[in-house]
Amino acid sequence: MNPKPEISVLIPNYNRGTFLRDTLWSVLEQSFSNWEAIVVDDGSTDDSLDVCREFAERDARIRYFVRDRQPQGAPTCRNIAWEKSIGEYVLFLDSDDLLAPFCLEQRVQAFHQYPEMDFLVFPMLIFSKDTSDADVLWNKPGAESDLERFLRLDSTWQTSGPAWKRESVAKINGFTENLACWQDVDFHLKALTQSLNYLHVSHAKPDIFYRRHTSGSISQGEINSPAKMQTRLEIFIHHTETLASRMTPALQKASRELGASVVFGAAKSLNRKVMQQALAHGRQAGLFNASFQLKAQALYLCYRLRINRLSFINRKLNQVIASYRTPSSIGTFNYES
């Protein structure tokens, strides 16, 4: 009889059949054997289910399911995978990323060393074509707190960076399923604002590889749809309200940057309703002053009248936006082994 798996690898998938094959191979090639992998498919129309079936037949430690409830999206799939898993520890792995062969062994051993921790964070490398070109870290910790950096969208780690005790995921009620974007930011902000115990295992060798797609960016991109703009607003309001009773000057600055990204994003996409709601909440929370509100209204008017097409006007608008944003350090640190 097989022993109960010590760690569960939880993989949401949607139309990533080609990449999923490589991801599952990276799980099969682990030096640590006491694991399970659970794939939850989000209604793929490619060959993803064929890939899942192939690997499940190859190794009984791999199981797969199709999302059986609403809403659609990776957060629901991750929660379903967590509910079906039985490992003491869990790792949320994206269906296009790869584990180093020693990843699970390193993470389980670290939990044995730090049993009091709710989650542990490990270094991650970024690659484009294959792991041989992975020479850049996702990010790394610094003097500024992780909470401050997540608030200003400079995520210190990506979703697969941490490994979790399964009961610690329950403490924060898993992933919020009705969000149209920023689901990972929200998940980790919940962990940080609820003061879960965690540790950066910074001395560890990077054990996971994040795939950078040429068609996208690893940083926060422009989000223009009404649903996504509304989600950004809800995350801004929720987490700044959660922090209201312990808002330090540093957290206030980071929260202001989060709110400014919502306001300016709404202004650029001409979503006046979201912009006004974000401004109102920011004023009430003491994050925005009258000067910021005037700048936001001016930006909205420029985009509304499309005078941002004038190069000198556009430069000025970008300068205003940049003055409320600390540059992200995601993908800026070279890795030296």
Phi, psi and omega per residue, in radians:
M1 nan 2.310 -3.127
N2 -1.210 2.444 3.098
P3 -1.212 2.771 3.067
K4 -1.071 2.286 -3.128
P5 -1.088 2.440 -3.135
E6 -1.453 -0.517 -3.132
I7 -2.393 2.444 -3.136
S8 -1.954 2.266 3.074
V9 -1.755 2.066 -2.977
L10 -1.939 2.111 -2.946
I11 -2.212 1.931 2.953
P12 -1.416 2.603 -3.113
N13 -2.546 2.425 2.973
Y14 -2.566 1.938 3.080
N15 0.908 0.745 3.098
R16 -2.078 0.611 -3.026
G17 -0.910 -0.804 -3.107
T18 -1.112 -0.829 -3.133
F19 -1.243 -0.619 -3.120
L20 -1.028 -0.638 3.115
R21 -1.024 -0.819 3.125
D22 -1.144 -0.684 -3.140
T23 -1.075 -0.805 -3.127
L24 -1.194 -0.588 3.047
W25 -1.083 -0.676 -3.138
S26 -1.152 -0.474 3.054
V27 -1.314 -0.777 -3.137
L28 -1.059 -0.507 -3.054
E29 -1.556 0.278 -3.123
Q30 -1.219 2.502 3.060
S31 -1.253 -0.445 3.087
F32 -1.602 2.314 -2.978
S33 -1.825 -0.280 -3.017
N34 -1.576 1.214 -3.100
W35 -2.336 2.912 2.903
E36 -2.335 2.656 3.069
A37 -2.208 2.294 -3.124
I38 -2.165 2.087 3.071
V39 -1.793 2.284 3.022
V40 -2.066 2.016 -3.077
D41 -1.524 2.477 -3.026
D42 -1.758 0.472 3.123
G43 1.634 0.700 -3.099
S44 -1.084 2.600 3.072
T45 -1.954 0.079 3.093
D46 -1.720 -2.649 -3.094
D47 -1.628 0.366 -3.075
S48 -0.980 -0.782 -3.104
L49 -1.174 -0.567 3.059
D50 -1.121 -0.710 3.098
V51 -1.108 -0.793 3.118
C52 -1.031 -0.804 -3.126
R53 -1.077 -0.747 3.141
E54 -1.038 -0.800 -3.084
F55 -1.329 -0.573 3.081
A56 -1.135 -0.624 3.087
E57 -1.268 -0.515 -3.132
R58 -1.275 -0.674 -3.056
D59 -2.564 2.135 -3.070
A60 -1.194 -0.206 3.093
R61 -1.289 -0.192 3.114
I62 -1.794 2.188 3.076
R63 -2.201 2.707 3.122
Y64 -2.453 2.640 -3.125
F65 -2.467 2.824 3.016
V66 -1.888 2.349 3.137
R67 -0.882 2.248 -3.044
D68 -2.065 0.300 3.080
R69 -2.653 2.848 3.084
Q70 -1.576 2.754 0.048
P71 -1.539 2.869 3.062
Q72 -1.191 2.677 3.039
G73 2.311 2.826 -3.114
A74 -1.060 -0.682 -3.141
P75 -1.025 -0.749 3.096
T76 -1.096 -0.763 3.138
C77 -1.097 -0.704 3.111
R78 -1.119 -0.734 3.137
N79 -1.143 -0.716 3.109
I80 -1.084 -0.758 3.126
A81 -1.072 -0.741 3.114
W82 -1.087 -0.742 -3.136
E83 -1.099 -0.560 -3.097
K84 -1.565 -0.166 -3.095
S85 -1.470 2.804 3.141
I86 -2.310 0.029 -3.135
G87 -1.176 2.649 3.092
E88 -1.191 -0.549 3.124
Y89 -2.124 2.699 3.135
V90 -2.353 2.626 3.072
L91 -2.298 2.158 3.099
F92 -1.559 1.927 -3.064
L93 -1.972 2.229 3.067
D94 -1.275 2.648 -2.973
S95 -1.328 0.019 3.076
D96 -2.107 0.121 -3.141
D97 -1.814 2.964 -2.980
L98 -2.292 2.511 3.032
L99 -1.629 2.453 2.913
A100 -1.201 2.651 -3.067
P101 -1.004 -0.426 -3.099
F102 -1.731 0.097 -2.989
C103 -0.992 -0.988 -3.044
L104 -1.162 -0.654 3.097
E105 -1.077 -0.791 -3.134
Q106 -1.098 -0.707 -3.068
R107 -1.286 -0.703 3.098
V108 -1.139 -0.756 3.115
Q109 -1.066 -0.653 3.129
A110 -1.141 -0.688 3.085
F111 -1.145 -0.614 3.068
H112 -1.113 -0.555 3.141
Q113 -1.390 -0.568 -3.106
Y114 -2.183 1.179 -3.023
P115 -1.201 -0.260 -3.119
E116 -1.440 -0.135 -3.051
M117 -1.493 2.489 3.046
D118 -1.340 -0.670 3.062
F119 -2.647 2.737 -3.134
L120 -2.188 2.435 -3.080
V121 -1.930 2.293 -3.084
F122 -2.064 2.669 3.118
P123 -1.132 2.564 3.137
M124 -2.255 2.456 3.078
L125 -1.861 2.671 3.133
I126 -1.854 2.339 3.080
F127 -2.313 2.847 -3.133
S128 -1.938 -1.029 -3.096
K129 -1.751 -0.902 3.048
D130 -2.597 3.001 -2.983
T131 -1.199 -0.198 3.094
S132 -1.193 -0.363 3.114
D133 -1.737 0.246 -3.124
A134 -1.457 1.662 -3.101
D135 -2.265 0.243 3.140
V136 -2.210 2.324 3.088
L137 -1.350 2.581 3.015
W138 -0.993 -0.908 3.122
N139 -2.984 3.099 3.029
K140 -2.657 2.719 -3.097
P141 -1.198 2.780 3.122
G142 -2.570 -2.750 -3.102
A143 -1.226 -0.567 -3.137
E144 -1.313 2.516 -3.102
S145 -1.171 2.665 3.092
D146 -1.088 -0.625 3.132
L147 -1.071 -0.796 3.116
E148 -1.057 -0.733 -3.070
R149 -1.246 -0.652 3.063
F150 -1.150 -0.639 3.109
L151 -1.076 -0.674 -3.134
R152 -1.652 0.302 2.981
L153 1.192 0.476 3.005
D154 -1.847 1.164 -2.982
S155 -0.973 2.098 -3.108
T156 -1.195 -0.468 3.059
W157 -2.469 2.760 3.080
Q158 -1.659 3.014 -3.008
T159 -0.923 -0.691 -3.084
S160 -1.488 -0.070 -3.136
G161 -1.104 -0.741 -3.140
P162 -1.558 2.756 2.812
A163 -2.017 2.537 -2.980
W164 -2.145 2.594 2.795
K165 -1.248 2.428 -3.052
R166 -1.082 -0.622 -3.135
E167 -1.231 -0.380 3.110
S168 -1.252 -0.566 3.037
V169 -1.105 -0.670 3.118
A170 -1.148 -0.573 -3.123
K171 -1.029 -0.549 -3.123
I172 -1.899 0.267 3.069
N173 1.036 0.603 3.046
G174 1.062 -2.700 -3.138
F175 -1.463 2.471 3.050
T176 -1.297 2.121 -2.918
E177 -1.533 -0.239 -3.036
N178 -1.798 0.334 -3.129
L179 -1.632 2.412 -3.110
A180 -1.519 -0.227 3.119
C181 -2.881 3.063 3.096
W182 0.988 0.438 -3.094
Q183 -1.096 -0.682 -3.128
D184 -1.214 -0.700 3.082
V185 -1.047 -0.800 3.137
D186 -1.062 -0.784 -3.116
F187 -1.032 -0.797 -3.100
H188 -1.345 -0.528 3.023
L189 -1.125 -0.639 3.069
K190 -1.056 -0.760 3.135
A191 -1.127 -0.703 -3.089
L192 -1.329 -0.670 3.135
T193 -1.304 -0.420 3.076
Q194 -1.597 0.152 2.983
S195 1.005 0.752 2.985
L196 -1.138 2.595 3.117
N197 -1.389 2.249 -3.141
Y198 -2.636 2.935 -3.099
L199 -2.587 2.394 2.944
H200 -1.393 2.077 3.057
V201 -1.563 1.159 -2.962
S202 -1.187 -0.431 -3.138
H203 -1.340 -0.217 -3.097
A204 -1.242 2.690 3.056
K205 -1.307 2.405 3.098
P206 -0.899 2.279 -3.012
D207 -2.162 0.194 3.135
I208 -2.591 2.620 -3.038
F209 -2.155 2.152 3.116
Y210 -1.638 2.206 -3.112
R211 -1.481 2.075 3.086
R212 -1.603 2.075 -3.130
H213 -1.534 2.448 -3.112
T214 -1.155 -0.383 -3.101
S215 -1.524 -0.076 -3.083
G216 -2.434 -3.035 -3.112
S217 -2.216 2.637 3.080
I218 -1.455 -0.147 3.106
S219 -1.687 3.101 -3.120
Q220 -1.261 2.127 -3.122
G221 -1.649 -3.108 3.098
E222 -1.232 2.378 -3.128
I223 -2.209 1.950 -2.964
N224 -1.956 -0.336 -3.054
S225 -1.195 2.589 3.127
P226 -0.973 -0.702 -3.125
A227 -1.105 -0.742 -3.131
K228 -1.250 -0.641 3.081
M229 -1.119 -0.682 3.117
Q230 -1.139 -0.679 3.106
T231 -1.105 -0.777 3.116
R232 -1.015 -0.735 3.111
L233 -1.074 -0.808 -3.110
E234 -1.091 -0.693 3.121
I235 -1.163 -0.745 3.091
F236 -1.011 -0.871 -3.111
I237 -1.137 -0.842 -3.054
H238 -1.057 -0.872 -3.015
H239 -1.343 -0.509 3.055
T240 -1.283 -0.556 3.022
E241 -1.167 -0.690 3.106
T242 -1.062 -0.625 -3.078
L243 -1.567 -0.026 -2.969
A244 -0.965 -0.693 -3.050
S245 -1.378 -0.179 -3.141
R246 -2.337 0.651 -3.093
M247 -1.376 1.821 3.055
T248 -1.471 2.906 3.076
P249 -0.979 -0.667 -3.139
A250 -1.185 -0.738 3.106
L251 -1.188 -0.593 3.097
Q252 -1.112 -0.734 3.127
K253 -1.116 -0.777 -3.140
A254 -1.148 -0.696 3.107
S255 -1.137 -0.617 3.087
R256 -1.109 -0.707 3.113
E257 -1.137 -0.701 3.084
L258 -1.063 -0.830 3.135
G259 -1.111 -0.676 3.127
A260 -1.111 -0.650 3.115
S261 -1.121 -0.604 3.096
V262 -1.222 -0.815 -3.112
V263 -1.086 -0.877 -3.081
F264 -1.206 -0.627 3.069
G265 -1.094 -0.698 3.115
A266 -1.194 -0.686 3.122
A267 -1.093 -0.781 -3.109
K268 -1.153 -0.565 3.137
S269 -1.622 0.129 3.090
L270 1.077 0.552 3.077
N271 -1.661 1.437 -3.029
R272 -1.143 -0.607 -3.111
K273 -1.079 -0.864 3.128
V274 -1.118 -0.718 3.128
M275 -1.019 -0.814 -3.116
Q276 -1.147 -0.674 3.128
Q277 -1.179 -0.698 3.106
A278 -1.152 -0.727 3.096
L279 -1.078 -0.774 -3.127
A280 -1.078 -0.780 3.135
H281 -1.157 -0.738 -3.139
G282 -1.087 -0.685 3.082
R283 -1.143 -0.774 -3.127
Q284 -1.116 -0.636 -3.115
A285 -1.448 -0.030 3.136
G286 1.350 0.365 -3.111
L287 -1.642 -0.559 -3.102
F288 -2.020 2.499 3.031
N289 -1.899 -3.106 -3.090
A290 -1.105 -0.616 -3.137
S291 -1.104 -0.744 3.122
F292 -1.112 -0.712 -3.125
Q293 -1.086 -0.718 3.117
L294 -1.117 -0.709 3.117
K295 -1.110 -0.726 -3.141
A296 -1.110 -0.764 3.127
Q297 -1.110 -0.661 3.125
A298 -1.167 -0.716 3.092
L299 -1.060 -0.804 -3.131
Y300 -1.023 -0.761 -3.121
L301 -1.114 -0.709 3.124
C302 -1.087 -0.750 3.128
Y303 -1.253 -0.598 3.132
R304 -1.126 -0.748 -3.123
L305 -1.495 -0.079 3.085
R306 1.112 0.449 3.079
I307 -1.413 -0.066 3.018
N308 -1.148 -0.210 3.099
R309 -1.227 -0.317 3.046
L310 -1.335 2.198 -2.965
S311 -1.032 -0.716 -3.091
F312 -1.249 -0.553 3.060
I313 -1.202 -0.755 -3.133
N314 -1.096 -0.696 3.093
R315 -1.068 -0.721 -3.135
K316 -1.160 -0.732 3.113
L317 -1.071 -0.761 3.132
N318 -1.137 -0.579 3.076
Q319 -1.136 -0.719 3.108
V320 -1.102 -0.806 3.139
I321 -1.076 -0.769 -3.110
A322 -1.123 -0.493 -3.123
S323 -1.204 -0.253 3.108
Y324 -1.958 0.412 -3.099
R325 -2.472 2.251 2.988
T326 -1.558 2.227 -3.100
P327 -0.965 2.421 3.119
S328 -1.282 2.546 3.090
S329 -1.794 0.178 3.115
I330 -1.100 2.226 3.089
G331 1.268 0.372 -3.088
T332 -1.922 -0.070 -3.078
F333 -1.820 2.054 3.049
N334 -1.241 2.524 3.126
Y335 -1.772 2.268 3.070
E336 -2.078 2.001 -3.079
S337 -1.265 nan nan
